Amino acid sequence: MCGKTSTVNIKWSEVYAYASALHPPSTLPADPQGRINVSPSRLRRKSEPDSMVWESLPVIHRDGETDRPAEALWPFIPAYSEGRLPMNKEGRLISTANARLRTEGRPFAPTFMGAWNAGSRVVVVVSWFYEFDSRVRPQVPYAVFPTDAPCWLMAGLARRTVLPDGDARLTVAVITVNPNEVLKSVGHNRSPALLRSGDEAARWLRGQRDEAQALLRPYPNETMGVESIPMGIKIPGNENVDLPAALAKRGQPDD
């Protein structure tokens, strides 16, 4: 799964240079805010709607002939929960941060099938993501990063929602697939659907459903790196985390 990411040192100009098959707009927006620790939106106090903390991820979505960068609220807000985090009948929050690819029947749960059928596909852009070793207690966090690319390009599903203040916003779920051997080695049984190139990103945005679904598979082991991370990364919004050298170097601005 993917429930925590980083957006450190993401520059739209570099993303489009790497993913050269995409069609950027003539003018790029401001680069995403660089953060070490991005979690899905949450209520600080579940009984108080005003304690809502909205979080967003950088995405690229199709807009006519343009592949346009934007910020999308995370998680996905379904139609039955317009403008608020979804809850079940007992008032418990339902996680829609991830859309699990199914191996039988319809490819996704009903919550996400409207977006899938409508072709509401986006590319989620992150520096790296975090996974937690479920085999041990307490669970050990790991950062997972590409060794041959400036960022991860993740497959996502999107839907627009209208917030209580009337603002219309794009919302997103990261698709998950079976893990590769690297993720299995750190005790994880799911993986974000990681697109392998700019060409795959373009096909994900613009291809037919069958072509797009074929891109959703485990990532090659050879170009995925992992580093253990301090436990402080578990605290939502905590940016005071010492990065290991491999990640600190990736997060440094270019000269």
C-alpha positions as CSV (number, residue, x, y, z in Angstrom):
1,M,0.0,0.0,0.0
2,C,1.0,3.6,0.0
3,G,-0.1,5.7,3.0
4,K,2.9,8.1,3.5
5,T,5.1,9.8,1.0
6,S,7.7,12.6,0.5
7,T,7.5,15.5,-2.0
8,V,11.0,16.8,-1.4
9,N,12.8,18.6,-4.3
10,I,10.1,17.9,-6.9
11,K,10.4,20.4,-9.8
12,W,7.8,20.4,-12.5
13,S,10.4,21.3,-15.2
14,E,12.5,18.2,-14.2
15,V,9.5,15.9,-14.1
16,Y,8.5,16.8,-17.6
17,A,12.1,16.6,-18.8
18,Y,12.2,13.0,-17.4
19,A,8.7,12.2,-18.6
20,S,9.2,13.7,-22.0
21,A,6.3,11.8,-23.6
22,L,3.9,14.0,-21.6
23,H,2.6,17.3,-23.0
24,P,3.1,20.1,-20.4
25,P,1.2,23.4,-20.4
26,S,3.0,26.4,-21.9
27,T,3.4,27.8,-18.4
28,L,4.2,25.6,-15.4
29,P,2.8,26.4,-11.9
30,A,4.9,26.8,-8.8
31,D,6.7,23.6,-7.8
32,P,5.1,21.5,-5.1
33,Q,5.9,22.2,-1.5
34,G,8.8,20.1,-0.4
35,R,7.8,17.9,2.5
36,I,9.4,14.8,4.1
37,N,6.2,13.5,5.6
38,V,2.9,13.6,3.7
39,S,0.0,11.5,5.0
40,P,-3.6,11.3,3.8
41,S,-6.0,14.0,5.0
42,R,-7.3,13.5,8.6
43,L,-9.4,14.7,11.4
44,R,-7.3,15.8,14.4
45,R,-10.4,14.9,16.6
46,K,-12.8,12.6,15.0
47,S,-15.9,14.1,16.7
48,E,-15.0,17.6,15.4
49,P,-15.4,18.3,11.7
50,D,-13.7,21.7,12.1
51,S,-10.4,19.9,13.0
52,M,-10.0,18.7,9.5
53,V,-6.4,18.7,8.1
54,W,-6.5,18.5,4.3
55,E,-3.4,17.1,2.6
56,S,-2.5,17.0,-1.1
57,L,-0.2,15.3,-3.5
58,P,1.3,16.6,-6.8
59,V,-0.5,15.0,-9.8
60,I,-0.6,15.2,-13.6
61,H,-4.0,14.9,-15.2
62,R,-5.2,15.0,-18.8
63,D,-6.8,18.3,-19.8
64,G,-7.6,18.1,-23.5
65,E,-4.3,17.8,-25.3
66,T,-2.3,18.9,-22.3
67,D,-1.0,16.8,-19.4
68,R,-1.5,19.4,-16.7
69,P,0.2,19.5,-13.2
70,A,-2.0,20.1,-10.2
71,E,-2.4,19.4,-6.5
72,A,-5.0,16.8,-5.6
73,L,-6.4,16.2,-2.1
74,W,-5.5,12.8,-0.7
75,P,-7.5,10.6,-0.2
76,F,-10.1,10.0,-2.9
77,I,-13.5,11.4,-1.9
78,P,-16.3,9.3,-3.4
79,A,-19.7,10.6,-4.5
80,Y,-21.5,9.3,-1.4
81,S,-19.3,11.4,0.8
82,E,-19.2,14.7,-1.1
83,G,-16.7,17.1,0.5
84,R,-15.8,15.0,3.5
85,L,-13.8,11.9,4.4
86,P,-16.0,8.8,3.9
87,M,-17.3,7.0,7.0
88,N,-19.3,3.7,7.5
89,K,-22.6,3.4,9.2
90,E,-20.9,3.2,12.6
91,G,-19.2,6.5,12.0
92,R,-15.7,5.1,11.4
93,L,-13.5,6.5,8.8
94,I,-13.1,4.4,5.6
95,S,-9.7,4.5,4.0
96,T,-9.7,5.6,0.3
97,A,-6.1,6.6,0.1
98,N,-5.4,3.5,-2.0
99,A,-7.4,1.7,-4.7
100,R,-6.5,-2.0,-4.6
101,L,-6.2,-3.7,-8.0
102,R,-8.3,-6.9,-7.9
103,T,-7.2,-10.1,-9.6
104,E,-10.8,-11.3,-10.3
105,G,-14.0,-9.6,-11.5
106,R,-14.0,-5.8,-11.7
107,P,-10.6,-4.3,-11.4
108,F,-11.5,-2.1,-8.4
109,A,-13.9,-1.8,-5.5
110,P,-17.2,0.0,-6.4
111,T,-16.0,3.2,-4.7
112,F,-13.4,3.6,-7.5
113,M,-15.2,2.1,-10.5
114,G,-16.8,5.4,-11.5
115,A,-13.5,7.0,-11.8
116,W,-12.0,4.0,-13.7
117,N,-14.9,3.8,-16.1
118,A,-14.7,7.5,-16.8
119,G,-11.0,7.4,-17.5
120,S,-10.2,9.7,-14.6
121,R,-6.6,8.6,-14.4
122,V,-3.8,10.7,-13.0
123,V,-0.1,10.3,-12.4
124,V,0.9,10.9,-8.8
125,V,4.5,12.4,-8.5
126,V,6.4,11.8,-5.3
127,S,10.1,11.7,-4.3
128,W,9.8,8.5,-2.4
129,F,7.2,6.6,-0.3
130,Y,7.3,4.9,3.1
131,E,6.4,1.3,4.0
132,F,6.4,-0.4,7.4
133,D,7.7,-3.9,8.2
134,S,4.6,-5.7,9.4
135,R,6.6,-8.7,10.7
136,V,8.0,-6.9,13.8
137,R,6.7,-4.7,16.6
138,P,7.0,-1.9,16.6
139,Q,6.9,-1.8,12.8
140,V,10.1,-0.5,11.3
141,P,9.7,2.3,8.7
142,Y,11.5,2.2,5.3
143,A,11.8,4.8,2.6
144,V,11.5,3.3,-0.9
145,F,13.0,5.3,-3.8
146,P,13.9,4.9,-7.5
147,T,17.6,4.4,-8.2
148,D,17.3,5.4,-11.9
149,A,14.8,8.3,-11.9
150,P,14.4,11.6,-10.2
151,C,11.0,10.7,-8.7
152,W,8.3,8.0,-8.7
153,L,5.4,8.2,-11.1
154,M,2.5,6.4,-9.5
155,A,-0.8,5.4,-11.2
156,G,-3.8,7.0,-9.5
157,L,-7.6,7.4,-9.9
158,A,-9.2,10.8,-9.4
159,R,-12.5,12.5,-8.7
160,R,-13.5,16.1,-8.2
161,T,-15.4,17.0,-5.0
162,V,-16.9,20.2,-3.6
163,L,-15.7,21.0,-0.1
164,P,-17.9,22.6,2.5
165,D,-16.6,26.0,1.7
166,G,-17.7,25.6,-2.0
167,D,-14.2,25.0,-3.4
168,A,-14.1,22.3,-6.1
169,R,-11.0,20.1,-5.7
170,L,-9.5,17.1,-7.4
171,T,-9.0,14.1,-5.1
172,V,-6.9,11.1,-5.6
173,A,-6.3,7.4,-4.6
174,V,-3.0,5.7,-5.3
175,I,-3.5,2.3,-7.0
176,T,-1.8,-0.6,-5.3
177,V,-0.6,-3.9,-6.8
178,N,1.3,-7.0,-5.6
179,P,4.8,-6.3,-4.2
180,N,8.1,-7.1,-5.8
181,E,10.8,-9.0,-4.0
182,V,12.3,-5.8,-2.6
183,L,9.1,-4.8,-0.8
184,K,8.6,-8.4,0.4
185,S,12.1,-8.3,1.9
186,V,11.0,-5.4,4.2
187,G,7.8,-7.2,5.2
188,H,5.2,-5.6,3.0
189,N,2.5,-7.3,1.0
190,R,1.3,-4.4,-1.3
191,S,3.0,-1.8,-3.6
192,P,2.0,1.4,-5.2
193,A,1.4,0.9,-9.0
194,L,4.7,2.5,-10.2
195,L,4.9,3.5,-13.8
196,R,8.3,2.7,-15.3
197,S,8.9,5.6,-17.7
198,G,7.5,8.8,-19.1
199,D,6.1,6.8,-22.0
200,E,4.2,4.6,-19.5
201,A,2.9,7.8,-17.8
202,A,1.6,9.0,-21.1
203,R,-0.1,5.7,-21.9
204,W,-1.6,5.6,-18.4
205,L,-3.2,9.0,-19.0
206,R,-4.2,8.6,-22.6
207,G,-4.5,4.8,-23.4
208,Q,-7.6,2.7,-23.6
209,R,-8.6,0.9,-20.4
210,D,-7.1,-2.4,-21.4
211,E,-3.8,-0.8,-22.2
212,A,-3.8,1.2,-19.0
213,Q,-4.6,-1.8,-16.8
214,A,-1.7,-3.7,-18.3
215,L,0.7,-1.1,-16.8
216,L,-0.4,-2.0,-13.3
217,R,2.1,-4.6,-12.2
218,P,5.1,-5.0,-9.8
219,Y,8.0,-2.8,-10.3
220,P,11.5,-4.2,-11.3
221,N,13.6,-5.1,-8.3
222,E,16.8,-3.8,-9.8
223,T,15.9,-0.1,-9.8
224,M,14.2,0.1,-6.4
225,G,16.2,1.2,-3.3
226,V,15.2,1.1,0.4
227,E,16.6,2.8,3.5
228,S,15.4,2.5,7.1
229,I,14.0,5.7,8.5
230,P,13.7,7.0,12.1
231,M,10.5,6.2,14.0
232,G,9.5,9.8,14.0
233,I,8.2,9.5,10.4
234,K,5.2,7.7,11.9
235,I,3.8,11.0,13.3
236,P,1.6,12.6,10.7
237,G,3.0,16.0,9.6
238,N,6.3,15.6,11.5
239,E,9.0,17.1,9.4
240,N,11.7,16.9,12.0
241,V,13.1,13.6,10.7
242,D,16.8,12.9,10.1
243,L,17.1,11.4,6.6
244,P,19.8,8.8,5.8
245,A,22.5,10.0,3.5
246,A,21.0,8.4,0.3
247,L,17.8,10.4,0.8
248,A,19.4,13.6,2.1
249,K,21.4,13.7,-1.1
250,R,18.3,13.3,-3.3
251,G,16.6,16.1,-1.4
252,Q,19.3,18.6,-2.0
253,P,18.6,21.4,-4.5
254,D,20.5,21.2,-7.7
255,D,23.4,23.7,-8.1
